[in-house]
Amino acid sequence: MKKTILIAGGTGLIGQRLTQILKEKGHEVLLFSRRPDPEKNIFEWNPAAGTLDENALRRADVVINLAGAGIADKRWTAARKREIIESRVLGAKTFRIAFEKTGHRPEAYFSASAIGFYGNSGEKIMTETDPPGQDFLSKTTQLWEKAADEIAAIGIRTVKFRIGIVLSKSGGALLEILKPMRFGVASYFGDGKMWCSWIHLEDICRMFLWAIENPKIEGVFNAAAPDPIRNKDLVSLSSKILKRPALLLPAPAIFLKIFLGEMAAVVLNSTRVSANKIERAGFKFLFPEIENALKNLK
């Protein structure tokens, strides 16, 4: 059945591909942006001011909120940390207030979240019932999810996806891994033993579509493939499968902490999450294993 789906944050890596997939399935897609263009179905919203186009909102059968300032785009000054949090929390708050003001209740509200919720969890396999970590990434994600929970509290089916490292040839982590290989060097972080929980871009987009099509799906799910890999192995395998021969060298943790400060947690934290819950709910990964995922991204 054709639906009208409103996406905030639709110009990012996930949003662009998700928009294509939804349109291919026959759905109408509306986007919220600070740079509106109604002729292209792009409508104005400004979470910092708490405003959005209410007419566009009323058309939406489903709302997907992917909005949020990039975690690793800039050094974490106090102002940048505040921006990272507010870009996530205020977006959800703006939606909740608009739902209450207009009386419009979409069929579902989907929120991006992140495996950063678990903090640096070492070797432990984390499930959705495990407690959060204590670092900035974890506290940010907790606030992000709490804002989504406030939408659930007004009677809208709400799903939160704790998204892992998204692998794509269009951007994101994989391109950053490949950059130094142009110079014959492949860099892993620290001792390279930290776990990386990843997901292919196609699978995270298919996950949103699956949740739209299955009205019984709600709550929080880890959005990562069932085949986590250690950082050093990911870099080595990427070099091999993508045919980028390079000398494998460490980027020492102490230097990363000096140059990146607190933001070094983005690359040094070990997060090994379970995909059991979403698989039991019926989602089937196209790329459950890292080797096939990388081969697809050649």
Buried (B, 14 or more C-beta within 10 A) or exposed (E): EEBBBBBBBBBBBBBBBBBEBBEEEEBBBBBBBEEBEEEEBBBBBEBEEEEBBEEBBBBBBBBBBBBBBEBEEEEBEEEBBEBBBBBBBBBBBBBBBBBEEEEBBBBBBBBBBBBBBBBBBBEEBBEBEBEBBEBBBBBBBBBBBEBBBBBBEEEBBBBBBBBBBBBBEEBBBBEEBBEBBEEEBBBBBBEBBBBBBBBBBBBBBBBBBBBBEBEEBBEBBBBBBBBBBBBBBBBBBBBBBBEBEBEEEBBEBEEBBEEBEBBBBBBBBBBBBBBEBBBEBEBEBEBBEBEBBBEBBE
